[in-house]
Amino acid sequence: MADCLDHEASSAPDEAGEIWRAVFVPNRIPSDAPCFRLTDNQTFVYWNGRAARLIQTLAGAESVELRLVWSTDPTAEPHPRPMGF
């Protein structure tokens, strides 16, 4: 569990708890962990890039789609609906 969501900059969760635009406070992200859940929403799991790429390598690229949620790189484009199916 991580309390790293910037509530002012992020979109409000919808009825299912999905946050379409998640913005994180960089120094509060548990970067030493492969993944985390938000304290406000325990349904969705956010994986760091390194762990997500490892899962994709092990499961196969056709089985796992990587979707960018947030980045410190201002030129990176987050997926428009990262938690949507």
ROKOL-289593 format. One record per atom (N, C-alpha, C): chain; x, z, y. Coordinates in Angstrom, 2 decimals. Example, Ala and Ser with C-alpha at 12.3 -4.5 7.8 and 13.67 -1.06 7.14 Angstrom:
2
{kette=A, c1=13.19, c3=7.80, c2=-5.69}
{kette=A, c1=12.30, c3=7.80, c2=-4.50}
{kette=A, c1=13.20, c3=7.80, c2=-3.30}
{kette=A, c1=12.85, c3=7.08, c2=-2.25}
{kette=A, c1=13.67, c3=7.14, c2=-1.06}
{kette=A, c1=12.90, c3=7.87, c2=0.03}
% end
This chain:
85
{kette=A, c1=0.84, c3=0.00, c2=-1.17}
{kette=A, c1=0.00, c3=0.00, c2=0.00}
{kette=A, c1=0.89, c3=0.00, c2=1.24}
{kette=A, c1=0.50, c3=-0.81, c2=2.18}
{kette=A, c1=1.28, c3=-0.89, c2=3.41}
{kette=A, c1=0.36, c3=-0.95, c2=4.62}
{kette=A, c1=0.67, c3=-0.17, c2=5.61}
{kette=A, c1=-0.07, c3=-0.18, c2=6.86}
{kette=A, c1=0.72, c3=-1.03, c2=7.84}
{kette=A, c1=0.69, c3=-2.36, c2=7.64}
{kette=A, c1=1.52, c3=-3.24, c2=8.45}
{kette=A, c1=0.72, c3=-4.32, c2=9.17}
{kette=A, c1=-0.59, c3=-4.31, c2=9.06}
{kette=A, c1=-1.42, c3=-5.32, c2=9.70}
{kette=A, c1=-1.54, c3=-5.03, c2=11.20}
{kette=A, c1=-1.33, c3=-6.05, c2=12.01}
{kette=A, c1=-1.54, c3=-5.95, c2=13.45}
{kette=A, c1=-3.02, c3=-6.26, c2=13.69}
{kette=A, c1=-3.82, c3=-5.23, c2=13.85}
{kette=A, c1=-5.28, c3=-5.39, c2=13.96}
{kette=A, c1=-5.69, c3=-6.15, c2=15.22}
{kette=A, c1=-4.93, c3=-6.04, c2=16.27}
{kette=A, c1=-5.26, c3=-6.74, c2=17.52}
{kette=A, c1=-5.04, c3=-8.24, c2=17.39}
{kette=A, c1=-3.98, c3=-8.66, c2=16.71}
{kette=A, c1=-3.64, c3=-10.08, c2=16.60}
{kette=A, c1=-4.27, c3=-10.77, c2=15.39}
{kette=A, c1=-4.74, c3=-10.00, c2=14.43}
{kette=A, c1=-5.33, c3=-10.55, c2=13.20}
{kette=A, c1=-6.83, c3=-10.76, c2=13.37}
{kette=A, c1=-7.37, c3=-11.64, c2=12.54}
{kette=A, c1=-8.83, c3=-11.82, c2=12.55}
{kette=A, c1=-9.46, c3=-10.65, c2=11.80}
{kette=A, c1=-10.70, c3=-10.38, c2=12.12}
{kette=A, c1=-11.43, c3=-9.31, c2=11.43}
{kette=A, c1=-11.76, c3=-9.78, c2=10.01}
{kette=A, c1=-11.78, c3=-8.88, c2=9.04}
{kette=A, c1=-12.13, c3=-9.28, c2=7.68}
{kette=A, c1=-13.57, c3=-9.77, c2=7.60}
{kette=A, c1=-13.81, c3=-10.77, c2=6.74}
{kette=A, c1=-15.18, c3=-11.22, c2=6.54}
{kette=A, c1=-15.87, c3=-10.28, c2=5.56}
{kette=A, c1=-17.08, c3=-10.63, c2=5.14}
{kette=A, c1=-17.86, c3=-9.74, c2=4.26}
{kette=A, c1=-17.15, c3=-9.44, c2=2.94}
{kette=A, c1=-16.36, c3=-10.41, c2=2.46}
{kette=A, c1=-15.63, c3=-10.22, c2=1.20}
{kette=A, c1=-14.30, c3=-9.51, c2=1.41}
{kette=A, c1=-13.95, c3=-9.24, c2=2.67}
{kette=A, c1=-12.69, c3=-8.58, c2=2.97}
{kette=A, c1=-11.55, c3=-9.53, c2=3.26}
{kette=A, c1=-11.83, c3=-10.83, c2=3.23}
{kette=A, c1=-10.78, c3=-11.82, c2=3.47}
{kette=A, c1=-10.41, c3=-11.87, c2=4.94}
{kette=A, c1=-9.12, c3=-11.81, c2=5.21}
{kette=A, c1=-8.59, c3=-11.91, c2=6.57}
{kette=A, c1=-8.03, c3=-13.31, c2=6.70}
{kette=A, c1=-8.67, c3=-14.14, c2=7.50}
{kette=A, c1=-8.26, c3=-15.54, c2=7.62}
{kette=A, c1=-6.95, c3=-15.69, c2=8.36}
{kette=A, c1=-6.72, c3=-14.85, c2=9.34}
{kette=A, c1=-5.47, c3=-14.91, c2=10.10}
{kette=A, c1=-4.86, c3=-13.52, c2=10.10}
{kette=A, c1=-3.89, c3=-13.33, c2=9.24}
{kette=A, c1=-3.21, c3=-12.03, c2=9.14}
{kette=A, c1=-1.90, c3=-12.10, c2=9.92}
{kette=A, c1=-1.72, c3=-11.14, c2=10.80}
{kette=A, c1=-0.47, c3=-11.01, c2=11.55}
{kette=A, c1=0.06, c3=-9.62, c2=11.23}
{kette=A, c1=1.33, c3=-9.57, c2=10.85}
{kette=A, c1=1.93, c3=-8.31, c2=10.43}
{kette=A, c1=2.93, c3=-7.79, c2=11.47}
{kette=A, c1=3.12, c3=-6.50, c2=11.48}
{kette=A, c1=4.14, c3=-5.86, c2=12.31}
{kette=A, c1=5.43, c3=-5.92, c2=11.49}
{kette=A, c1=6.41, c3=-6.73, c2=11.91}
{kette=A, c1=7.59, c3=-6.99, c2=11.08}
{kette=A, c1=8.31, c3=-5.75, c2=10.55}
{kette=A, c1=8.49, c3=-4.73, c2=11.37}
{kette=A, c1=9.26, c3=-3.57, c2=10.91}
{kette=A, c1=8.44, c3=-2.64, c2=10.01}
{kette=A, c1=7.17, c3=-2.97, c2=9.78}
{kette=A, c1=6.35, c3=-2.14, c2=8.88}
{kette=A, c1=6.04, c3=-2.86, c2=7.56}
{kette=A, c1=6.52, c3=-4.09, c2=7.40}
{kette=A, c1=6.33, c3=-4.82, c2=6.14}
{kette=A, c1=7.29, c3=-4.23, c2=5.11}
{kette=A, c1=6.81, c3=-3.90, c2=3.92}
{kette=A, c1=7.70, c3=-3.36, c2=2.88}
{kette=A, c1=8.52, c3=-4.49, c2=2.24}
{kette=A, c1=9.53, c3=-4.97, c2=2.97}
{kette=A, c1=10.29, c3=-6.14, c2=2.53}
{kette=A, c1=11.12, c3=-5.89, c2=1.27}
{kette=A, c1=11.33, c3=-4.64, c2=0.91}
{kette=A, c1=12.07, c3=-4.34, c2=-0.32}
{kette=A, c1=11.18, c3=-4.43, c2=-1.55}
{kette=A, c1=9.87, c3=-4.52, c2=-1.37}
{kette=A, c1=8.92, c3=-4.62, c2=-2.49}
{kette=A, c1=8.55, c3=-6.09, c2=-2.70}
{kette=A, c1=8.29, c3=-6.50, c2=-3.94}
{kette=A, c1=7.92, c3=-7.90, c2=-4.19}
{kette=A, c1=6.53, c3=-8.24, c2=-3.65}
{kette=A, c1=5.67, c3=-7.24, c2=-3.51}
{kette=A, c1=4.32, c3=-7.49, c2=-3.01}
{kette=A, c1=3.76, c3=-6.20, c2=-2.42}
{kette=A, c1=2.65, c3=-6.34, c2=-1.72}
{kette=A, c1=1.98, c3=-5.16, c2=-1.17}
{kette=A, c1=0.51, c3=-5.46, c2=-0.95}
{kette=A, c1=-0.27, c3=-4.42, c2=-0.83}
{kette=A, c1=-1.69, c3=-4.50, c2=-0.46}
{kette=A, c1=-1.84, c3=-3.76, c2=0.87}
{kette=A, c1=-2.82, c3=-4.17, c2=1.64}
{kette=A, c1=-3.07, c3=-3.51, c2=2.92}
{kette=A, c1=-3.88, c3=-2.24, c2=2.70}
{kette=A, c1=-3.67, c3=-1.26, c2=3.54}
{kette=A, c1=-4.43, c3=-0.02, c2=3.41}
{kette=A, c1=-5.91, c3=-0.26, c2=3.67}
{kette=A, c1=-6.24, c3=-1.25, c2=4.51}
{kette=A, c1=-7.63, c3=-1.56, c2=4.85}
{kette=A, c1=-8.34, c3=-2.36, c2=3.77}
{kette=A, c1=-7.58, c3=-3.08, c2=2.96}
{kette=A, c1=-8.17, c3=-3.97, c2=1.96}
{kette=A, c1=-7.31, c3=-3.94, c2=0.71}
{kette=A, c1=-7.80, c3=-3.33, c2=-0.32}
{kette=A, c1=-7.01, c3=-3.19, c2=-1.54}
{kette=A, c1=-7.30, c3=-4.29, c2=-2.55}
{kette=A, c1=-8.06, c3=-5.32, c2=-2.14}
{kette=A, c1=-8.41, c3=-6.41, c2=-3.04}
{kette=A, c1=-7.30, c3=-7.45, c2=-3.13}
{kette=A, c1=-6.78, c3=-7.85, c2=-1.99}
{kette=A, c1=-5.82, c3=-8.95, c2=-1.93}
{kette=A, c1=-4.38, c3=-8.44, c2=-2.00}
{kette=A, c1=-3.54, c3=-9.21, c2=-2.68}
{kette=A, c1=-2.12, c3=-8.87, c2=-2.81}
{kette=A, c1=-1.31, c3=-9.89, c2=-2.02}
{kette=A, c1=-0.40, c3=-9.42, c2=-1.21}
{kette=A, c1=0.49, c3=-10.28, c2=-0.45}
{kette=A, c1=1.87, c3=-10.22, c2=-1.12}
{kette=A, c1=2.36, c3=-11.38, c2=-1.57}
{kette=A, c1=3.67, c3=-11.47, c2=-2.23}
{kette=A, c1=4.69, c3=-11.96, c2=-1.21}
{kette=A, c1=5.92, c3=-11.45, c2=-1.30}
{kette=A, c1=6.96, c3=-11.99, c2=-0.43}
{kette=A, c1=7.41, c3=-13.34, c2=-1.01}
{kette=A, c1=8.04, c3=-14.15, c2=-0.19}
{kette=A, c1=8.41, c3=-15.50, c2=-0.59}
{kette=A, c1=9.28, c3=-15.55, c2=-1.83}
{kette=A, c1=10.24, c3=-14.67, c2=-1.93}
{kette=A, c1=11.15, c3=-14.65, c2=-3.08}
{kette=A, c1=10.39, c3=-14.40, c2=-4.37}
{kette=A, c1=9.51, c3=-13.42, c2=-4.39}
{kette=A, c1=8.74, c3=-13.10, c2=-5.60}
{kette=A, c1=7.74, c3=-14.21, c2=-5.92}
{kette=A, c1=7.11, c3=-14.77, c2=-4.89}
{kette=A, c1=6.14, c3=-15.85, c2=-5.12}
{kette=A, c1=6.82, c3=-17.07, c2=-5.74}
{kette=A, c1=8.00, c3=-17.42, c2=-5.25}
{kette=A, c1=8.73, c3=-18.56, c2=-5.83}
{kette=A, c1=9.15, c3=-18.29, c2=-7.27}
{kette=A, c1=9.53, c3=-17.05, c2=-7.58}
{kette=A, c1=9.89, c3=-16.69, c2=-8.95}
{kette=A, c1=8.68, c3=-16.84, c2=-9.87}
{kette=A, c1=7.52, c3=-16.35, c2=-9.45}
{kette=A, c1=6.30, c3=-16.48, c2=-10.25}
{kette=A, c1=5.99, c3=-17.96, c2=-10.46}
{kette=A, c1=6.11, c3=-18.76, c2=-9.41}
{kette=A, c1=5.83, c3=-20.19, c2=-9.53}
{kette=A, c1=6.81, c3=-20.86, c2=-10.50}
{kette=A, c1=8.06, c3=-20.47, c2=-10.47}
{kette=A, c1=9.06, c3=-21.03, c2=-11.39}
{kette=A, c1=8.73, c3=-20.66, c2=-12.83}
{kette=A, c1=8.36, c3=-19.42, c2=-13.06}
{kette=A, c1=8.06, c3=-18.95, c2=-14.42}
{kette=A, c1=6.75, c3=-19.52, c2=-14.96}
{kette=A, c1=5.75, c3=-19.63, c2=-14.11}
{kette=A, c1=4.43, c3=-20.10, c2=-14.56}
{kette=A, c1=4.29, c3=-21.61, c2=-14.50}
{kette=A, c1=5.10, c3=-22.24, c2=-13.66}
{kette=A, c1=5.01, c3=-23.68, c2=-13.47}
{kette=A, c1=4.34, c3=-24.00, c2=-12.15}
{kette=A, c1=4.91, c3=-24.96, c2=-11.44}
{kette=A, c1=4.40, c3=-25.32, c2=-10.11}
{kette=A, c1=2.95, c3=-25.78, c2=-10.15}
{kette=A, c1=2.53, c3=-26.37, c2=-11.26}
{kette=A, c1=1.14, c3=-26.84, c2=-11.37}
{kette=A, c1=0.16, c3=-25.68, c2=-11.58}
{kette=A, c1=0.67, c3=-24.50, c2=-11.91}
{kette=A, c1=-0.18, c3=-23.34, c2=-12.18}
{kette=A, c1=-0.30, c3=-22.37, c2=-11.01}
{kette=A, c1=0.66, c3=-22.42, c2=-10.09}
{kette=A, c1=0.69, c3=-21.45, c2=-8.98}
{kette=A, c1=0.88, c3=-22.20, c2=-7.67}
{kette=A, c1=-0.05, c3=-22.00, c2=-6.76}
{kette=A, c1=0.04, c3=-22.60, c2=-5.43}
{kette=A, c1=0.55, c3=-21.55, c2=-4.45}
{kette=A, c1=1.61, c3=-21.87, c2=-3.73}
{kette=A, c1=2.13, c3=-20.96, c2=-2.72}
{kette=A, c1=1.44, c3=-21.25, c2=-1.40}
{kette=A, c1=0.94, c3=-20.20, c2=-0.76}
{kette=A, c1=0.26, c3=-20.34, c2=0.53}
{kette=A, c1=0.88, c3=-19.37, c2=1.53}
{kette=A, c1=1.38, c3=-19.91, c2=2.61}
{kette=A, c1=1.98, c3=-19.07, c2=3.64}
{kette=A, c1=0.89, c3=-18.31, c2=4.39}
{kette=A, c1=1.06, c3=-17.01, c2=4.48}
{kette=A, c1=0.12, c3=-16.17, c2=5.21}
{kette=A, c1=0.66, c3=-15.88, c2=6.61}
{kette=A, c1=1.94, c3=-15.55, c2=6.68}
{kette=A, c1=2.53, c3=-15.13, c2=7.94}
{kette=A, c1=4.03, c3=-15.30, c2=7.86}
{kette=A, c1=4.67, c3=-15.54, c2=8.99}
{kette=A, c1=6.12, c3=-15.68, c2=9.04}
{kette=A, c1=6.61, c3=-15.24, c2=10.42}
{kette=A, c1=7.85, c3=-14.78, c2=10.46}
{kette=A, c1=8.47, c3=-14.48, c2=11.75}
{kette=A, c1=8.89, c3=-15.77, c2=12.45}
{kette=A, c1=8.92, c3=-16.88, c2=11.72}
{kette=A, c1=9.27, c3=-18.19, c2=12.27}
{kette=A, c1=8.05, c3=-18.73, c2=13.03}
{kette=A, c1=8.13, c3=-18.86, c2=14.35}
{kette=A, c1=6.97, c3=-19.31, c2=15.12}
{kette=A, c1=6.57, c3=-20.76, c2=14.82}
{kette=A, c1=7.45, c3=-21.54, c2=14.21}
{kette=A, c1=7.11, c3=-22.94, c2=13.88}
{kette=A, c1=6.46, c3=-23.07, c2=12.51}
{kette=A, c1=6.46, c3=-22.01, c2=11.73}
{kette=A, c1=5.84, c3=-22.05, c2=10.39}
{kette=A, c1=4.32, c3=-22.08, c2=10.53}
{kette=A, c1=3.68, c3=-22.93, c2=9.74}
{kette=A, c1=2.22, c3=-23.08, c2=9.79}
{kette=A, c1=1.57, c3=-22.29, c2=8.66}
{kette=A, c1=0.85, c3=-21.22, c2=8.96}
{kette=A, c1=0.15, c3=-20.49, c2=7.90}
{kette=A, c1=-0.95, c3=-21.35, c2=7.29}
{kette=A, c1=-1.25, c3=-21.11, c2=6.04}
{kette=A, c1=-2.34, c3=-21.81, c2=5.36}
{kette=A, c1=-3.64, c3=-21.46, c2=6.08}
{kette=A, c1=-4.56, c3=-22.41, c2=6.28}
{kette=A, c1=-5.79, c3=-22.10, c2=7.01}
{kette=A, c1=-6.71, c3=-21.09, c2=6.31}
{kette=A, c1=-6.61, c3=-21.00, c2=5.02}
{kette=A, c1=-7.42, c3=-20.01, c2=4.28}
{kette=A, c1=-6.59, c3=-19.49, c2=3.11}
{kette=A, c1=-5.61, c3=-18.65, c2=3.38}
{kette=A, c1=-4.65, c3=-18.26, c2=2.35}
{kette=A, c1=-5.23, c3=-17.53, c2=1.14}
{kette=A, c1=-6.32, c3=-16.81, c2=1.31}
{kette=A, c1=-6.89, c3=-16.07, c2=0.19}
{kette=A, c1=-8.10, c3=-16.77, c2=-0.42}
{kette=A, c1=-8.46, c3=-17.92, c2=0.13}
{kette=A, c1=-9.64, c3=-18.64, c2=-0.36}
{kette=A, c1=-9.37, c3=-19.37, c2=-1.66}
{kette=A, c1=-10.41, c3=-19.54, c2=-2.43}
{kette=A, c1=-10.29, c3=-20.27, c2=-3.70}
{kette=A, c1=-11.11, c3=-21.53, c2=-3.64}
% end
